[in-house]
Amino acid sequence: MNKNLNYYISKYFADYLPNVKGVSKNTINSYRDTFVSLLNYLKKVKKMNINNLPINSLDNKLIEEYLIYLEEEQKNSISTRNQRLAAIRSFYKYLKNRELSCFEICTNIQLIPNKKTHNKILSYFSIDEIKTLLNLPNTKEKSGFRNYVLLLFMYETACRAQELADLTLKQLSLNEHAFVTLKGKGNKERNVPLTNDLKNLLLKYLNTFYISDSNEYVFWNKLNNKFTTKGIEYILKKYIKIAKLKYPSKFKNKYSNHSMRHSRAMHLLESGVNLIYIRDILGHTSVVTTEIYAKSSPIIKEKQILEHSKKLNVSDKYTEDQKNDLLKFLQNL
């Protein structure tokens, strides 16, 4: 059988990613979107027959042209460009181990570098802003109560928006030592403790919305469908907009769903919680990733500077008489 590129792309998505690598559905969908974009580019711009691509039909030059197209024509960000490249490199790493005839092509594509991005300033809320935000939902209304629980849960657990959208009842353990089992990137699981206040609030919420099936999603929109990340973002930005109007001196940053996660991590760090524990709560593989919060926090920087400045205080070397003599010496030079 003469195996073309289409065969390997199909095997990569249908078998390798879910069964061999065991990656999450979200990762598969992200990689899928990259190849949909790439194939559309080959078809529309390069006029190639995408239904029968020879095994060596793509090379590093063509992939680099595609990346330029993403930025210049599609107006994609550098971050998106790099994400697309990561998905393509992953596929060609897979292909290189299965088709020796295109070993060199695969290697050259894997060597395409990421484009350097400007370091973004982390967008997070101050503790005062978080308190203000959480006081805005009208908890006397059913939807307002749901929004309050959703935002508080999002902040206290530092979960990702997708983790929140996918949350089911069986992931909650609401006994004496309450915790939630969150499923992050690559299907990695982590247990995050819940405070008694949040636990009791969740119990009230589940009772109010009649959520009792262990496989049932915890948060639902007004159409009785599970939340999407866009829906969560809508709720968050709705209250941010209200807060900006009511408190024009606050909420000066540009916020996203991730801002709640950033805020929790930053507040824990500024309270003296060890980076190792914050890493575990966030679900980071390495503490190096978590260190970005230490580098970004002005409060941490101020504490470090003040602490070390005290250690650098130098006592005078000269008595008053010696200073006077020194002054005479210097004046007579």
C-alpha positions, 0 to 999 in steps of 0.5 A: 500500500502506497501510504500518502500524507493523508493516511498518516494525518488520519492515523495521527488523530484517530489513533496516536493522539487519543490512544498512544499519547492519551492527550485530552480532547481539548488538545486534539481539538486544538491540533485539529484546528491547526490542520484544518487551517493548514489544509485550507491554506494548501487548497486555497492559496497553494492550489494543491489537491488536499485529498491526495497529498504525497508523503513529501509534499510539505517541507520547511519552506512551505510551512514557513510560508504558511506561518507568514500567511497566518500573521500577515493575511489572517492577522493571527498573533505570534502566540497563535502562530507558535501554537500552530507550529507546535502542532505541526512539529508534533505531527512531523515528529510522529511521522519521522519515526514511521516513514524514513523516506521523509526523515530529512523533511521531518527534521527540517520542519521540527527545526523551524523556530518559534517566533519571539513574543513580547513578554506580557504583563500578567493581568490580575485583580487586586484583593480589593478588586476581587472582593468588589467583583464578588459583591456585584451578583444579585444572589437573591436571584437564581442566576445571580446566585449561580454567577456568584458561586461560579466566580468564587469557585473559579477564583478560589480553586484557580481553575482554568475556564475549560476545567470549570465548564467540564466540572461534574458532580463526581469531581466534588468531594464535599465531606469534612476535608472538602476538595475538588479533582480538576482535570487539566492539560493532558488529562492530568488530575490534581486535588484542590482543597475547598474552604468550609465557606465554599463547600457550604455554598456549593452544597446550597447551590447543588440543592438549589439547582437540583444537581444530584447525578454524579455525571451531571455538569455543575454549572449550566447556562440559561438554556440548560446547556453546559457552560462554554469558556465563552459563556464563562467569559461573558459572565466575568466581563459582564461584572467587570464592565459594571465594576468599571462604571461604579468604580472608575479608579479600579479595574484598569487592566485588560482581563480574561478568564485566566485573570481569575487564575492569575489573581489567586496565584498572586494572592497566595504568593503574596500571603507567603504560600510556598511556590511548590504548593501554588504549583500543585494548585495550578497544576503546573508540571514545573515550578519554573512555570509558576515562578512567573508570579514571583517575577511579576508581583510588585509586592514581592519585589518590594518586600525583597528590595526592602529586606535586602536593603536593610542588610546593606546598610553600612555604618559610618567609617569615620568619627566627626573629628575624622570627618572634619580632618578628611574634609580639610584634606579634601579641600587642600587637594 
